[in-house]
Every structure is written in C-alpha cells, then in structure tokens.
C-alpha cells in the first residue's frame, strides 16, 4: 500500500509550527532596559495608602484588621492564566 503525498511536506508543517511558537518571544524584543527600571509602587518605609475591601463573608477589612504580628504581604497579579 502506497501513502499519498498531499503536497505539503512534513518539514514545512514543522517549520510553520516552530515559527508560530517563537512569535510571542520575538514580539518582546522591543522591550528596553529603561522600561524595566521604572520605579513602581511605594518606597521602603513609606506609608501605604488606605486599604479597605470586603472579605469572603462580606465584612469590611482594612490593613490593621488583616496584618499580623510580623506585618502583611500583599501580592497583586496583573493577569493569571488558569
């Protein structure tokens, strides 16, 4: 039994797959060092702005009600891909 050649070589398909998988990395080449050194956030020792939000039970919480004896760590994620 002979396998038909459909006119698209396998190496061409592999090339296209590689090209499209590298595109997101190559798109980041425009980032410059100056973009990465921008100061963001508050400085060490500087007071934080007021924080107030509802918890999972609907109760209002602020920084003082959230912090423990060693302080509080808050992490903000710009985006998360689940």
C-alpha positions in Angstrom: 0.0 0.0 0.0 1.4 3.4 -1.0 0.9 6.5 1.1 -0.3 9.5 -1.0 1.7 12.7 -0.8 -0.7 15.6 -0.2 1.7 18.2 -1.5 2.6 19.6 1.9 5.9 18.2 3.2 6.2 17.4 6.9 9.2 19.6 7.3 7.1 22.6 6.1 4.5 21.9 8.7 7.2 21.6 11.4 8.6 24.9 10.2 5.3 26.7 10.5 4.7 25.2 13.9 8.1 26.4 15.1 7.6 29.8 13.5 4.2 30.4 15.3 5.6 29.1 18.6 8.5 31.5 18.5 6.4 34.6 17.6 5.4 35.5 21.2 9.1 35.5 22.3 10.2 37.6 19.3 7.5 40.1 19.9 9.1 41.0 23.2 12.3 42.2 21.6 11.1 45.8 21.7 11.3 46.0 25.4 14.1 48.2 26.5 16.1 48.3 29.7 14.7 51.7 30.5 11.2 50.2 30.5 12.2 47.7 33.1 13.8 50.2 35.6 10.8 52.4 36.0 10.1 52.9 39.7 6.7 51.5 40.6 5.0 51.3 44.0 5.9 52.7 47.3 9.4 53.0 48.8 10.7 51.1 51.8 9.5 52.9 54.9 6.8 54.9 53.1 3.3 54.7 54.5 0.8 52.8 52.3 -2.4 54.3 51.0 -5.6 53.2 52.8 -6.7 49.7 52.0 -10.3 48.7 52.5 -12.2 45.8 51.0 -14.8 43.2 51.8 -13.8 39.7 52.7 -15.4 36.4 51.6 -18.0 36.8 54.4 -19.0 40.4 53.3 -17.3 42.0 56.3 -15.2 45.2 55.7 -11.5 44.7 56.3 -8.7 47.2 56.4 -4.9 46.9 56.8 -5.0 46.9 60.6 -7.5 44.0 60.7 -5.5 42.0 58.1 -1.9 42.4 59.4 -0.4 40.0 61.9 2.4 40.5 64.4 5.0 40.5 61.6 3.1 42.6 59.1 1.3 41.7 55.9 2.3 40.6 52.4 0.0 41.6 49.6 0.7 40.3 46.1 -1.1 41.8 43.0 -1.0 39.8 39.8 -1.6 41.7 36.6 -3.0 38.6 35.0 -3.2 34.9 35.7 -3.8 32.2 33.1 -5.5 29.2 34.8 
